[in-house]
Structure formats: C-alpha cells, structure tokens
Amino acid sequence: MAPILGPTSERLWAPELHCLRGRWYIYFAGADKLHGNRSHRMYVLGGPPEGQDPHQGPWELLGPIDGMDQRQWAIDGTVFNIDGVLYFSYSGWPRQEHHSNGWEDRDELVQQLFILRLSDPTTAASHAVMISHPTESWEQLGERGAAINEGPQWLESPSGDWRGLVYSCSGSWTKQYKMATLEYLGGDPLDPRVWRKSEKPLLQNREDGVGPYGPGHGCFLHAGGETVALFHATDRDTDGNQNRRCRMQRVRWTADGPDMGGYVGAQTTDVQAFLQERPAEPELNIPRNEPTQLRSLLHALTGVIQDKEHEEL
C-alpha cells in the first residue's frame, strides 16, 4: 500500500518481480502526490530469499537504485543479464543541458530508452546511456505530438541467436500504442551502436480496424518449445488507457528475429482453439494431443485472469 505522503505516494506503475542473486526484488516507478507525474522515479522493494514464496513476503522498501541519477524522470525499469552482467533499462525524459538540473523536468512529450550497468540488484555501476530515441513516424503521434519509447523487456530466442529488447511506443493512452524491437548486436551494451531498431513494429493494430487495440508493454514466456507474449490491449478503440486487459499471442522465430505477424491476432477465449491454431513447425515436435508446458501455462493463466475478472465485477 502506498504511503500517504512521500516519493512513492501515488502512480505506482509497472512493477516487475525478479529473483536475482539469491533474493526476490520488485522494481517499480513511484511518484509524489504533491508533484504528480514529473516526480516519477524508479524504486526497489527487497523481498524474501530465493526458494521462498515471494507472495508471502516480507517486503521492504530499499529506496531508489543507489547511484542512479535521481534528477531524471524515469519509469518502466527492467533488469536482465547479458553474459553474466546485470543491466537495468528504463524509459526516461531526455537530457537538456540548458536546464538547471541537466535533464528535461517538465515537458512530457518525449521519452527515450536508457541502459545502465548494475554491480548488484540495487546499485548502479555506470552512468545511464540513451540507446533509443523515437525517430520513426510509428513511434510518434503526429509531427507535434508525443514521441515515446517505454516499457522495455528483454527477449532472447531459445537458440540464443537473437537477443534484444522489445519496447512499447507511441501514446499508451491511444489506440496507436504498439511494440517494436531493439536487437542487441554484441559488444558493450552501454554503446548505443550495438542496438539496432526494427524497421517496423513487432505488434500493432490490425489494418482492417478489428480489435483489440493499442497492444503494448509486453513480457515473454518460453513454454513447450514455444514463445508467447503477454501484453495489454483494449476492447474498444476509444478506451484510451482504460479497460486494458491481458492478451496472449505467439512469437515465431525467424532468421531475422521475433515475428508476431505484425498485427494483433484474432481474439479467442478458447484454450483449445488457441492450441490448434499453433503454426506447423516440425522442429518443435510438440504432440498436440498430449499435455505440454504450453497447455499447462495457458490453463494456469486463463484461470488467473478469470479469477481477477470475477473479483473486479
């Protein structure tokens, strides 16, 4: 529960649960209700040791990441491992050298992706480096509207041939919200040149106007030899960032990396129909009529989602 006052007293966004180096952690963005959105910064909760159920706690607020520049607006932080080293990526407002604190601190129109190296789960070991600016037209809301990169998530192919970040772009409060990729090419992750942006979105609205709408802020699971994306989207194109529901769609791996067909797929609530529509890929060798990790995952997730919806009614 958020405190009545203070830097984490409202707008607690995008919590992520990670088990790192023997302990559970939750990373989240928090804001001070006296200052609103412009006060958003990243914070860390420390939980029980690895091997214990994180849902049972106890949890403690450890504060912001030690050594991370607290002058910068920051949200949507995520942690991942590249060749044995921990990195932290997040969405932040850009540097503005002419501002008194060196960062943009008022204008909400531009969000970039940053990365920094961690020495441990709560300590920065480098300065933050900007690795993606919303330069593409599909990352922007018109010529004078918001230009946004946010919600980075690490994704790696089962073979390890493709590694990178999937991020969300355009306005989360519009039906134009979508996801794209930054491929990691190898080398120093703090060098912006080793990140290659996709030429088109990984996932966006269907061209025929049929929903769901505004797919974004996804995470990824590997099960039964397949990769699936979990993301939120709305049922109506006028919902904005309200009434978002969790969706699932397959990720197909190609020579060029992840592929989701480019568009939100046909909607179904039938687990069997979802399984039967799995693309024929002989190398996966998954018997359709036998229990699989993917089948178990689908049943578990649909059960959680249905329970949540019943609680909301």
N, C-alpha and C positions, 0 to 999 in steps of 0.2 A: 504494500500500500504506500502511495506517495505521501511524503510529509506535507504538513500544512503550508510551510514556507521553505524556501531554500532553492538551491540549483537543480534539484530533481523533484520539484513540487507539482509539475504538470507536463503534459505532452510527452509521456514516456513512450518512445517509438522503437519499433523494430528490434525487440530483444532476441538475442541469439544464445543458445546453450552450447557450450563446448567443454569437452573433457581434455585438459591439457596438462601434461607433466604431473600426473598424479592427483589432480583436483578438478572439480567442476567449477565453471565460470559462466556468468551471464554478462554479455555486453549489450548496452542499450544507450539510446540517446535520451537525455532529460533536459527540461527547460525550467526556468524560474518563472513562476506565475506573475511576478512583478514586472518582468521584462518580455515575456512572450517568446515567440519563435526565434528571434535573433539571439537569444541566450542559449540555444541548443549546443550541448557539448556531449562527448562520449564518456560513459561511466562503466564501472565494472563491479559486479557482485561476486563474492567468493563463496563457494558452497562446500559441500562435504567432500571427503576424499574419493578418489576413483574406487569403484567397487561398491559404493553405497548409492542408494536410490536418491537422485538429486531432487525428486519431488518431495522428499521428506525433510530436506534441509539438514542443518540450519544454514541460513544465508546471512552474509554481512556485506554492507556497502564498503568497498575498498577505496572508492573515490574515482577520479579520472585516471587515465593511464599516465603513470609517472614519466615525466619528460616530454609528453606531447604538448605542443603549443596551445595553451588554453585561450589564446586571443582569437583563435579561428573557430567560426561556426562549423559544427560537424555533426553528422548523423549517419545511420546505416552502417556502422562498423562491423567488420567480419574478420576472423582470424583464420590463417591457413598455413600450411607447411610446404616450403619449397626446398627440396634437397636437404632436409634436416634443420632448416632455419625457419623460425616463426615470423610471419609478416602480418601486418594489420592494414586493411584497406577500408576507406570510408568515403563518403560524399561531403565535400566542403565548399564553402564560398571561396572565391579566388583571392590571390594576393593582390593588394592595392598599395603600392609603395608610397603613394601620396597621402594615404590615410594615416592617422596618428599611430595606430597600432600595427600597421603593415598589412592588414587584411581588410577585405570588404566586411563591413559590420552592419549594414542597413539594407542594401538592395538584395531582394530575394530572387532576382531574375536568372542568375547563373549559378549552377552547381557543377563542380568538377570532381573527378575521381583522384584520390591521393593514395599513396602507399608509404609505410614506414616499416623499418625492421624492429623486431622485439628481441630483447635479451631474455625475457621471461614473459609469462602471460599478462603481466601488469606493468611492464617497464619498456619504454621506447629506447632503442639503441641507435636511432638515426633521426634526422630531420625528415619531415614529410615531403614527398616529391609528387608533383602532379603528373599523372600518367594518361589522363583522358580529358579533353575539352569537347563540349557538344558542338562540333563544327558541321555535322551533317544536317540537312534540312529535316530529316525524320527524327532528329533529336530536339527539334525546336518547335515552338508554337508561333509560326509566322516570323516575319522579319524583325518585329519589335517585341515579340512575346518571350516567355521564359525559355531558356535553353538549359536543359537539365540532364546530368548523369548522376545516378544514385543506385542504391541497392546492390552493390557488388557481391557476387557469390562465386567462390572457387568451384571449378568444374574440371574434371580430368577423365579422359576416356579410360575404359577398362584396360586397354593395352598400354596406356601411358603415352601414346603417340601425340595426343593433343592435350595441352594444359592451358588454362587461362581463366579469365573472369567473365561471367555473364552479368550484365548490369541492366538497369532499367533507365528509360529516357523519355523525354517529353514530359508533359504535365500529368502527375498522378491523379489530379482532380478532373481529368478529361478522358474521353474515350480514345484519345490518341496515345495513351500510355502504351509502352511496348518494351521489349527486351532485345539486346544485342550482345556482341561478344568482343572481348579483348584477348587475343591469343598471346600467350607468353612464349617468346621465341628462344629462350635460353639466355644465359648470361646473368648479369647483375639486375635483379628485379627493380632496383632503385634507378635504373637507367630508362627513361621514357621510351627510348628507341627499341627496347626489347618487347614492347607491347603493340600488337597490330590490331587495329579496329576492323570489324567486319564491314563489308561493303553494303550490307543491307541488314535489316532487323532479323533476329532469330525467330521472333514471335510477335505478331501484331493482329489487329482486327481483320476479319475476313473481308475480301473485296466485295462480296455480294451483300454486305450490310447486316448479315445474320450474326447474332451474338454468340457467346459472351463478348464483352467489350473491355478494352483497356487492360490487357494482360500485363502483369508486372510483378516485380520483387519476388522472383522465384528462388527455390532451392532445389537440390537434386539428390536423388537416391538411386543406388545401384541394387538391383534385386533380380534373382533368377536369370542372370546374364543380360538383363536389360537395364537401361537408364530411364528414369521418369523424372519429369519436372513437376513440382508443386508450385503454384502461383495463384495470385488472386485476380479476379476479374468481376465485372458487374453483369447483372442480367439485362439491364436497360442502358441504352446509350446516353441517357440523361441522368444517370445516377451519380456522376462525378466520382468522388472517392468514398461515397456512402454505399451501403449494402453490398460490399465486396464479399465474395465467397471463395473458398479454396477450390482450385481446379487441379486436375492431373492430366498430363499429356506425355506421350512417349518422346524420347530423344533418340534419333537414329544417328549412328556414327558413320561418317563417310571419310574419304581420303582428305577432305578439306576441313573436317572437324564435325561439331554437332549440327544436326539438322532437325527441325521440327515442322518442316513443310512450309515455314514462313508465316503461317496463319493459325489462329485458334481452330482446333478441330471441331467436328460435330459433337454436340453435347449428349451425354447419356449418363444415367444413374445406375445402369445395369452392369454389374461387375463382369458377368459372363460375356456380355456383348463387347465390353472393352477388351477382354482377353482374346475373344475370337477375331477381333479386328487387328490383332498383332500382325505386323508385316512378316511375310515369309522370308526368314533368313536362316538357311540350313545350318550355318556355322554355330548358331546359338544352341541347337539341339535341345530344345525345351519341349517335352511331351505336353500336348495341350490337355490331355485327359488325366493328368496326374498332378497332385499338389506341388506347387512351386513356391519359391520365395516371393515371386511377384504376386501370385494369387493370395498368399497369406498377407502380404503387405496391403493389397487392395482391400481385403476384407477388414483388416485392422483399421485402416484409415477411414473407410466409409463408416465403420462403427463409431469412431471418434467424432467424425463430422456430424453424423446423425444425432448422437447424444448432445453435441453442442447446440445444434439447431433446436432440439427439443427444449433445452434449457433456456433458449432465447425466446421461445414462444410465450 
